[in-house]
Amino acid sequence: KMMLSVTMLSSYIYCPRKLYLERVLKFSKFPKAAMIKGTIRHHAYDAIINEEESLIKSIQNNETQNSIFKKYKYKYFALLKEVVKKNKKSLKSVNLGLVDTFNLNWKYIEKESINRSQEIYLYKNKTGYFGETLWDNLTPKIKSEKRIFSTNLSLRGIVDQIEVHEKGLQIPIELKTGKMPQEGVWLGHKYQIGAYMLMLNEKMNTNIDYGYIKYLDYGEKRKVHMNPFFRDEIIEIKDKTHNLLNSKIIPDYVEDKNKCISCELKQKCHSL
């Protein structure tokens, strides 16, 4: 049985027809500005997580909340600048300027630097730890972009972030740009994080019963719970996605025509 990417489950829920056109008929889509903006934000958060160990180890005993914040702000500023420069070519392809892109992202990344430096300061104050000892004892630690697969579930994917707690408990977090629902999470996002929970449980032989969707534009983290019914639903969606990709029949149009408005495959799709 072929390995499915976890993102395909989310794509199937959003629009089976679009997934079929992309994956089976190999219709190519042009990168949209929103997609490139999202990629830059993801890359910036990856860079931030990957630098945190050296940042925390540099914190001295006499550091104030303000001096820790300045360290975080300076580092996050430099990392975002580097990420934007690396994506210069793709930004140009959708007529996005470097300075505008930096400024748009900085308002979110700066908030992140304020929140994280405050968390670290409070933990340092509570424990008295600093430098390497602070890093060694810090919980939870955040890991970035963990590749994971399951032969039993025939699924593979990359978890955006993982919170590593005491005793090795690993909680998956998916980062999402764009709109956030009034309550809960979007259905596709729910199945995505659910699939990661199942895969981590199998790999780590643990019982993770929740994960998070972090809506970056709102600075909000929403919890998704696992239960036996949800587990069965994920497996059912996975099987439906697998069957779709092996089918000779193009799925029908989705009922929600609002999804077609901004779809980059709209013209090709409607000409079939």
Buried (B, 14 or more C-beta within 10 A) or exposed (E): EEEBBBBBBBBBBBBBBBBBBBBBEEBEEEEEBEBBBBBBBBBBBBBBBBBBEEBBBBBEEEBEBEEBBBBBBEBBBEBBBEBBEEBEEBBEEBEBEBEEBBEBBBEBBBEBBBEBBBEBBEBBEEEEBBBEEBBEEBEEBBBBBBEBBBEEBBBBBBBBBBBBEEEEBBBBBBBBBEEBEEEEBBEBBBBBBBBBBBBBBBEEEBEBEEBBBBBBBEEEEBEBEBEEEBBEBBBEBBEBBBEBBEEEEBBEBBEEEEBBEEBBBEEBBEEE
